[in-house]
Amino acid sequence: MVPFANELSAKPTNLEEWKRLHYLVSYLNNEQKVMIYVTQKDSYKSDDSVKLKYKFDKTLSSCEVPCTWNETRIEDLTSAELETADAIFYVNQPTPLKSKAWRGQKLIQYTLDPVAYYPQYHDKRKQFDIHVTFDEDSEVPTSFIRDPEKWRTKQPYDIEKHPSNIPAISFIASHWTKFRESWIPSLQEHIPIASFGSVHWNTNFDIHPECANSDSYELKLCIISKYPFHLYIETSQEKDYTTDKLWDVFKSGSVPIIWGAPNIRSHLPHPESAIFIEDFPNVKALADHL
């Protein structure tokens, strides 16, 4: 490992460096096997974090290190079982073990929830060894981004074909925030918005029957694809915090109208691939632009 020590100790700064690190880890750990316990919680049963593809021996098919994952309630493990774990993987859990079973054991924190609403999921007391969060300063930064390569082939919305009897802007949200509550009605005073979620609901999903037979995720994509613009109004403005609400707009071929992370422009595929609420002096100016 000595020839690769510098590469393994340095955090990657771009996609090629991440790919190189994955390759090295896979090569150097070819004969290793790692036991990881994952915290069990019903609220993330549908999340990508637990959609793990296993091989016959319970190792992950896409893991560079042959990892054996065991989803469980950490408090149900015996001391002997804890000693077999190379790592404890906490998913949206606030407090790790009071002490490690052995010195080299790693405590890993995973969360994609914002600090503003879920401060208990963020390690303020520095108890974890590895942080996997949306923050780019985490040891392993991650995000809600899905299938970015498909963006290159997705055709943009043809605004010339947009029906004149429906709004040009869609919005889907179920969580009320002060900004969503106050700002969206002010925009609606100047331009119509088709709102499908419980926040400022005014449109039924069945207005687009061709979307009806899809699962919840595909239904959302289908609805967004029917409008040239989609409001991406995040729950909070935090550095690096972007959710599927943004990435699904690109996947659908629409243009996002953004209120989100202060550094969000650096995350986008192109600086002019979105419209930013902050670029306009008032709501009317934005409505006129649209």
Secondary structure, DSSP 8 states (H G I E B T S, - for coil): -GGGHHHHHS---SHHHHHHHHHHHHHHTTT--EEEEEE--GGGTTSGGG---B-TTSBBTT-SS-EEEEEE-GGG--HHHHHT-SEEEEES-S---SS-SSTT-EEEEEE-S-TTT-GGGS-TT---SEEEES-TTSSS---S---GGGGGT-----GGG--TTS-SEEE---S--HHHHHHHHHHHTTS--EE-SSTT----GGGSGGGTTS-HHHHHHHHHTTSSEEEEE-S---TT---HHHHHHHHHT-EEEEE--TTGGGGSSSTTSSEEGGGSSSHHHHHHH-
